[in-house]
Amino acid sequence: MEGLKSMRSAPVYTCRIRHLSPLVRASTLRYVKAPYRNRVSMTMSSKSFNSVSASIHPLEGSKLSHSDNTLPSKVLDLWRNANAVCFDVDSTVCVDEGIDELAEFCGAGKAVAEWTARAMGGSVPFEEALAARLSLFNPSLSQVQDFLNKRPPRISPGIDELIVKLKAKKTDVYLISGGFRQMINPVASILGIPSENIFANQLLFGSSGEFLGFDTNEPTSRSGGKATAVQQIRKAHGYKALVMIGDGATDLEARKPGGADLFICYGGVQLRETVAAKADWLVFNFKDLINSLD
């Protein structure tokens, strides 16, 4: 039994913006001002399935000006020269939160989704939120198998193309998730990511298929787990430049000493403003990351 997966489209939350001046670039970008406590700047695209592509960087208290509305060259250089890229799965690689989808399938969707929102916002320790959510519906092995058969993975637009391009550049790709291997393995198979490059949780079942809990030995089963996983990956392979891409507070945590050099916040499914405000780069469309590799 292997990894778990996230599916189903969560609402896209966008921040209020006002247009400044249209500037011509390869991707037809418009620069706008973002309301993140005057700490970040964004670039906005009018293309690609009505999505927004945005570049964010800390301004450290300085006032936003037109010259600030560009992606710092250091961020772009790190992205282009990364030896490894680690992706969150739920609401990033996939368009859903896997545990929310499984809970809904088992009849406890609303209550579990409320816990997920709190956990992803960083207001509750991850291990506490994970245990609480699972206890609301105690999925059996047969329920999980039935769920996987009836609800195949829903991959985010452009992620497959991005991963193909990264591989062509000889960049190693990893999936790091607080979700479950039973759901993530099918996703990895679709994207051609080897099982040894998956860091995720594992549901545990008894001899009769009854739910027993989850493996607490997995680093991603607790707060700070993604940072630990990224640090382990970097130490094992000696990567000089490593990037983390995700949407939640647990993904942001991966940008720690010995961990990710760069955190890219993906807001194409869920935009969590407290996370985006601290990101090195905010994008709403994987196409922008693909184009920036050229």
N, C-alpha and C positions, 0 to 999 in steps of 0.2 A: 504494500500500500504506500502510496506516495502522495505527494503534495496536493494541497487544496488551492482553490482558485477563486477569483473574484469576478462577478458578473452583474450586470444590470446597471443601467445608466442612472447615475446620480445627477441631481440638478447642477447646472453650472452657475456659480455665483460670480458676478462681475462687479468690479468696483466702478464708481462714478468717475468719469474722466471728462476733460474738456479739451478739444482740439486746439493745437497751437498752429504751427505752420506745416503744410505738407512738404516733405523733402523727398527727393528722388533717390531711390536706392534700388538694388537688384530685386528686392522683395516688395517694393512700393510701400515703404514704411511711413507712418505718420508719428510724430513725436508728441507726447502728451504728458500732462502733469498727473502724478498719482498721489492719493491722499494718505500715504503711509507716514503720517506724522512728520512730513517734510524730510524724510530720511532717504527716500529712494526716487529714482527716475525711471520712466517706462518708455519703450517705443512700441507703437501700436500698428498692426498691419490690417489692411482692409481686405486682404485676400484669405484664401484657404477656409472653406466652409464656415464663413462668418465668425471665425475665431479671432482671438487677439494674440499677437506675439509681442512679448514685452521684454525689455532688458532692464534689469534692476541692479543698482549698485548703491552702497551706502554713500551718503553725502556728508556724514559726520558734522551735521549742524549747519553746513553752508546752504545758502539760498539756491534754489534751482534756477538755472539759466539755460538758454538754448544750447550753449556749448557743453553742458552737463548731460544732455540727452543722447549720449552715445554709449555703447557698450565698452567698458574699459578693455584696452588691448590685452592686459594681463589675463582677464577672464577668457577672452577668445583664444588666446595662445594656449592656456591650460586645456581648454576643451579640444582644440585641434590636435594637441600633442599628448593626450591622455593615453596611458598604457592600458588602463582598465576603466570601464564604466559600470557602475552598480545601479540597477533599477529597482525601485519599489514596484510592487505588483498591483495591489488594489488601488483603483482610481488613478493609475499611472500607466502601466503596461496594459492593464485591463480597465474597462470602463465602469466596473462595479467594485463594491466592497464584498469580498467573498463570504465573510461570516454573516453579513447582513442578508445576502442572497440565500445562504443555507438556512438561516433562521426563518426567513419568510417561507421557504419551502416546507419547513417543519412547523409553521404556524405561530412563530414568535417574532415576526419581522419588526414591528414597530418598537417594541421594548429594547430589542438588541440594537437597532439603528440609533436610538438615543444614547446608548452607552458608547457606540462607535464614535459618534460625534464628539463626545466628551474626551475620549481617549486620544483621538487624532488632534484635538485642540491642545493637548498637553496638560489638561487640568486634572487628570487621574493617572496614577501609576499604571503602566501598560499591563503588568501581570495581574493587577487587581481587576482592570476592565476586561481582560481576556477571560479570566475565571468567572466573573460575574455574567458575562454574555453567554458563555457556554452553559452555565448552570440554569439559564432560563429555558433551555430546550433540550439539553442532553442528547445530542444526535447519535443515533445508532449507526453501526456500520452499514446496514442495509439502506438506511435513509441517505447516507452520504453517497453510496453507490448509485442509488436511484436518482439523486440530484445530479450527479455527474453525467449520467446517461441522458437525462432530459434537458439539462441546461449546459450545453457546451460553452467553452470560453468565448468571451466577447472582447476581442483585442482592440485597443485604441487605434484610431486612424493614424497611419504613418509609422507606427512602432516597428513593424516588420521591415520596412524599407530602411529605417534608421539602423537597425541591428545588422542588416546585410551590409550597409555601408561601413559601419564600425568594424565588422569582421574583415572587410576588404582592406582596411587600413591596419590589419593585424592587431586591433584593439580587443582585449579580452572583455567579455560581457558576463555579468552576474545578475542574478535575481535575489534580492534580499527582502524578506517579507515577514510581517507579523502574522500572516495568514498560514494556511496549512498545506503541507506537501501533497496531501491527497488531491488538492485542487490546483496546485501550482505546476505539478509535473506535466499535465496536459498542455499547459501554456508553454512551458519550456520546450516540449516536443514540437509544437507548432513553429516556434521561433528558432529551433535548432540550437538550443542552449543545453550543454551537457549537465547531467544530474549533479555532478560534483561542483558545479557552479551555482547551486541553489542553496541558500541559507534561509530556512523557514521552520515553522513549528510542525509538530507531528501529533495528530489525534491518536489516542490510545483506546483500544477496545478489548473486551474480555473474550473468552473462548466462545461465547454465544453471540458475539457481536454487540454486546452492550457497551455503552459509553463509560470509560473509566477516567477520562481527563486528558491532559496533554503532557508531553515530555518537557519537564522543567529544566532539563539539561541543555536544551537548545538555547543558544545565546539570545535569539530573537523572542524568547518567551518572557522577557522581563525588560523593564525600562533601561534604556541605554544599550539594548541588545544589538541594534543595527550598527551602532558605533563600534561595539566589540567585534562584530562580524567583519566590518570593513578593516579594522585594525589587524585582525587575524589574516585576512586576505592579503593585505599589503605586506605584512611581515613575512608571510610564506613565499610570496613571489617577488618581493623587492621592487615593486612598482615605483617609478619615480614620480608619476602624475596619475592621480586617481580621482574620478568624478562620481558623485552621488546624485541621482535624479529621483525625485519623489514629490509628494504633495503634503506630507504631514510632519508633525513635530518630531516624530521618531526618525524621520529621514534627515531632518535638519541636524539632529544630534550626531549624525555620522561625520560631520565636519568638525572633528576634534583632532588634537595633536596625535599624529600617527595614523589618522584616518583619512577622510577625503580632503583633497586640496580645494575642491570646488563643489558647492551645492547649487544645483539647478532646480528650481521649483516649477513643477508642471501643474498649471492651473486649468488644463483643458477639460477636466471633469469636475473637480472641486477646487475652488480658490479659497484657501485659508489665509486670511490677511495677516495674522500674526506670524505665520510661517513665511509668507511671501516677503514681508517687510525685512526679514533677516537673510533672505536668499542673495546669492551672488548674481543670479540671473533668473528672471521669471519668463516662462514661455507658455503659450496657450496652444501651440501647434507644433508637433514634432517635425513638421516640414522646415521650420526655422532652424532647428538643430541640424537637419540634413543639409540644408543649403549652406550653413556656416562652415561645414567641413570642406567645402570646395576651396 
